[in-house]
């Protein structure tokens, strides 16, 4: 328990200390968010500082590297999380400071993501003592997928990272959903007696601290800096526990968010202008259907909590 509550508390305190330092700096740098005008309720958010994910990453890195000295399986989680965080930081920086509307071009962002994923894949295949065998839900058995395990890894990493990125669209949504996912992995890690528990606790503490200013009405957004990093954290944590198949259950919200975008774009192009949803990602579909922002966040978070409890039950 000492390796759970201490890293969580320290990470929480670090974010609380960083909040009054970083938020004014982000404002001075004009790292303001620009919301879509066709969601009227979001107009008031224009100018809210973005790129707040740096606070999560700083806190997680400080606590994570401290515990990684004696818990080496934390290192790949740190490097993948920070790697995707850097990609998100560059994207946010180009959008806000350089005034490039789209930040990194789609192909540039994907190339960076593939490069990081390739690095993680090489580590898992060549250097890690953690097998790519996958624990199968409901059975307790492990699946040896052979060379297909590498294909699954690419799909898992890229899908989770982009699903996390699309989930970040409402005050506290990404933070709350990922906190619930952290809860599952934290309990699973302790149950499986893994040495990565302090890293999971540190991320949970950092997210709790960030939520203090990210809950509606948000005073700061995490930006791609945070959302891409959190996706990287979730998927590498799953791989260190040999539980990537459980991502489909505990991070179902991520999956639904990214699928809603793929379906919307694909259907729009095939039908020359028709839409499946009122707006994608799907959390905006519910907003335009009359749900308040707070209700969407509450429902999505509650669903994730129930799925996390269910996932642990079948673990």
C-alpha positions in Angstrom: 0.0 0.0 0.0 3.0 2.3 0.6 3.7 2.0 -3.2 0.2 3.1 -4.0 -0.7 6.0 -1.7 2.7 7.7 -1.5 3.3 8.1 -5.3 -0.4 9.1 -5.8 -0.1 11.7 -3.0 3.2 13.1 -4.3 2.0 13.3 -7.9 -1.2 15.0 -6.7 0.7 17.6 -4.7 3.1 18.3 -7.6 0.2 19.1 -10.0 -1.4 21.3 -7.3 1.9 23.2 -7.0 2.3 23.5 -10.8 -1.3 24.7 -11.4 -0.8 28.3 -10.2 2.6 28.5 -12.0 1.7 26.9 -15.3 -1.8 28.3 -16.0 -0.6 32.0 -15.9 2.3 31.1 -18.2 0.0 29.4 -20.7 -2.2 32.5 -20.7 0.8 34.8 -21.3 1.9 32.5 -24.1 -1.6 32.8 -25.5 -2.1 29.1 -25.4 -5.8 29.7 -25.6 -8.3 27.2 -26.9 -10.5 28.0 -29.9 -13.9 26.2 -29.8 -16.2 25.3 -32.6 -18.7 28.0 -33.0 -21.6 25.7 -33.9 -21.7 24.4 -30.3 -23.1 27.6 -28.7 -22.4 26.4 -25.1 -18.7 26.1 -26.0 -18.2 29.7 -27.1 -17.4 30.8 -23.5 -14.4 28.4 -23.5 -12.6 30.5 -26.2 -9.3 31.6 -24.7 -9.2 29.0 -21.9 -5.5 27.9 -21.6 -4.7 24.6 -23.3 -1.6 22.4 -23.2 -2.2 21.8 -19.5 -1.1 18.2 -20.0 2.4 19.4 -19.4 1.5 19.5 -15.7 0.4 15.8 -15.8 3.6 14.8 -17.6 5.9 16.7 -15.3 4.3 15.2 -12.2 4.2 11.7 -13.7 7.8 11.9 -14.9 9.2 13.0 -11.5 7.4 10.3 -9.6 7.8 7.6 -12.3 11.5 8.0 -12.8 12.0 7.8 -9.0 10.2 4.5 -8.7 11.6 3.1 -12.0 15.0 2.7 -10.3 13.7 -0.3 -8.4 10.7 -1.1 -10.7 12.3 -1.3 -14.2 9.1 -2.2 -16.0 8.0 1.4 -15.4 10.6 2.7 -17.9 8.8 1.7 -21.1 5.6 3.2 -19.8 7.5 6.4 -19.1 9.2 6.7 -22.5 6.0 5.9 -24.5 3.9 8.2 -22.4 6.4 11.1 -22.7 7.0 10.3 -26.3 3.4 10.8 -27.3 3.3 13.7 -25.0 6.1 15.4 -26.9 4.2 14.8 -30.2 1.1 16.4 -28.6 3.1 19.3 -27.3 4.5 20.1 -30.8 1.0 19.9 -32.2 -0.4 22.2 -29.5 2.5 24.6 -29.9 2.0 24.9 -33.6 -1.7 25.5 -33.2 -1.5 28.2 -30.4 1.8 29.9 -30.8 2.6 29.5 -34.5 -1.1 30.0 -35.3 -1.2 26.9 -37.6 -4.8 25.9 -37.5 -4.3 22.2 -37.8 -0.9 22.0 -36.0 1.0 19.0 -37.3 -0.3 17.7 -40.6 -2.2 14.4 -40.3 0.6 12.5 -42.0 3.2 14.1 -39.8 1.3 13.2 -36.6 0.7 9.6 -37.8 4.4 9.2 -38.8 5.5 10.3 -35.3 3.0 7.9 -33.7 4.2 5.0 -35.9 7.8 5.8 -35.0 7.1 5.7 -31.3 5.0 2.5 -31.7 7.9 0.9 -33.6 10.3 1.8 -30.8 8.0 0.2 -28.3 7.5 -2.9 -30.5 11.2 -3.4 -30.9 11.6 -3.1 -27.2 8.9 -5.7 -26.5 10.2 -8.2 -29.0 14.0 -7.8 -28.5 14.6 -6.5 -25.0 11.6 -6.9 -22.7 11.1 -9.9 -20.4 7.4 -9.4 -20.6 5.9 -11.7 -23.2 3.6 -10.6 -26.0 1.2 -13.4 -25.0 -2.2 -11.9 -24.3 -4.4 -12.8 -21.4 -7.8 -13.6 -22.8 -10.9 -12.2 -21.0 -13.2 -14.7 -19.3 -10.7 -17.6 -19.6 -7.6 -16.7 -17.7 -5.6 -18.4 -20.5 -2.9 -16.7 -22.5 -2.9 -16.4 -26.3 0.3 -16.8 -28.3 -0.5 -15.0 -31.5 3.0 -15.4 -33.0 4.0 -12.7 -35.5 0.4 -11.4 -35.4 1.1 -10.2 -31.9 3.2 -7.3 -33.4 0.3 -6.4 -35.7 -2.0 -6.4 -32.7 0.4 -4.2 -30.9 0.4 -1.6 -33.6 -3.4 -1.6 -33.8 -3.7 -1.4 -30.0 -1.2 1.5 -29.6 -2.5 3.6 -32.5 -6.1 2.9 -31.7 -5.8 3.7 -28.0 -3.8 6.8 -28.5 -6.1 8.3 -31.1 -9.2 7.1 -29.2 -7.8 9.0 -26.1 -7.2 12.0 -28.3 -10.8 12.1 -29.6 -12.2 11.6 -26.1 -10.7 14.9 -25.0 -13.4 17.3 -26.0 -15.4 18.2 -22.9 -14.5 19.6 -19.5 -13.1 16.7 -17.4 -14.1 14.0 -19.8 -10.7 12.6 -20.8 -9.4 13.1 -17.2 -12.4 11.3 -15.6 -12.5 8.4 -18.0 -8.8 7.8 -17.8 -8.9 7.9 -14.0 -11.5 5.1 -14.0 -9.2 3.1 -16.4 -6.3 3.8 -14.0 -8.4 2.3 -11.2 -8.8 -1.0 -13.1 -5.1 -1.2 -14.0 -4.0 -0.3 -10.5 -6.1 -3.0 -8.8 -5.1 -5.5 -11.6 -1.4 -4.6 -11.1 -1.6 -5.2 -7.4 -3.5 -8.4 -7.9 -1.0 -9.7 -10.4 1.9 -8.5 -8.2 3.4 -6.3 -10.9 6.1 -3.8 -10.1 4.4 -1.0 -12.2 1.8 -0.2 -9.5 3.6 3.0 -8.4 3.5 4.4 -12.0 -0.3 3.7 -12.2 -0.8 5.4 -8.8 1.3 8.3 -9.9 -0.7 8.9 -13.0 -3.9 8.6 -11.0 -2.6 11.2 -8.5 -1.6 13.5 -11.3 -5.0 13.2 -13.0 -6.8 13.9 -9.6 -4.7 17.1 -9.3 -5.4 18.2 -12.8 -9.1 17.5 -12.5 -9.3 20.1 -9.8 -8.9 22.7 -12.6 -10.3 20.7 -15.5 -13.7 19.9 -14.1 -16.6 22.0 -15.6 -16.2 24.9 -16.0 -12.6 24.1 -16.9 -9.9 26.6 -16.1 -7.4 24.7 -18.2 -7.5 22.0 -21.0 -4.9 19.3 -21.3 -4.6 19.6 -25.1 -3.0 17.0 -27.3 -0.1 17.1 -25.0 -2.1 15.3 -22.4 -4.6 13.3 -24.4 -2.0 11.6 -26.7 0.2 10.9 -23.6 -2.6 9.3 -21.7 -3.4 7.0 -24.6 0.2 6.0 -24.6 0.1 5.4 -20.9 -3.0 3.2 -21.0 -1.8 1.0 -23.8 1.8 0.5 -22.5 0.4 -0.2 -19.0 -1.8 -2.8 -20.5 1.1 -4.5 -22.3 3.3 -4.5 -19.2 0.5 -6.4 -17.5 -0.2 -8.6 -20.6 -3.8 -7.2 -20.7 -4.1 -5.4 -24.0 -7.3 -7.3 -24.9 -8.9 -5.8 -21.8 -8.5 -2.3 -23.3 -11.5 -3.1 -25.5 -13.5 -3.4 -22.3 -12.2 -0.8 -19.9 -11.4 1.8 -22.6 -14.6 1.2 -24.5 -15.3 5.0 -24.5 -12.0 5.5 -26.4 -13.0 2.9 -28.9 -16.5 4.3 -29.4 -15.1 7.8 -29.8 -12.5 6.9 -32.5 -15.0 4.6 -34.3 -17.6 7.4 -34.4 -15.1 9.6 -36.2 -14.1 6.9 -38.7 -17.7 6.0 -39.4 -18.8 9.7 -39.8 -16.0 10.6 -42.2 -16.4 7.4 -44.2 -20.2 7.7 -44.5 -19.9 11.4 -45.3 -17.6 10.7 -48.2 -19.5 7.7 -49.5 -22.9 9.5 -49.4 -21.5 12.9 -50.5 -22.6 14.8 -47.5 -24.9 12.6 -45.3 -24.1 12.0 -41.7 -24.6 9.1 -39.2 -24.2 11.3 -36.1 -25.2 14.9 -35.5 -21.5 15.5 -34.9 -18.4 13.4 -34.2 -16.7 12.5 -31.9 -19.8 11.0 -30.4 -19.8 13.1 -27.2 -20.7 16.1 -29.3 -23.6 14.0 -30.8 -25.1 13.7 -27.4 -24.5 17.4 -26.7 -26.4 18.4 -29.8 -29.1 16.0 -28.8 -29.8 18.0 -25.7 -27.5 16.5 -23.1 -25.6 18.9 -20.9 -21.8 18.7 -20.9 -21.8 17.6 -17.3 -24.3 14.8 -18.1 -22.2 13.5 -20.9 -19.1 13.4 -18.7 -21.0 11.8 -15.9 -22.5 9.1 -18.1 -19.3 8.3 -20.0 -17.3 8.1 -16.7 -20.0 5.9 -15.0 -20.0 3.5 -17.9 -16.2 3.3 -17.7 -16.3 2.6 -14.0 -18.8 -0.2 -14.4 -16.8 -1.7 -17.3 -13.6 -1.5 -15.1 -15.4 -3.4 -12.3 -16.6 -5.9 -14.8 -13.2 -6.3 -16.3 -11.6 -7.0 -12.9 -14.4 -9.5 -12.2 -13.5 -11.5 -15.4 -9.8 -11.1 -14.8 
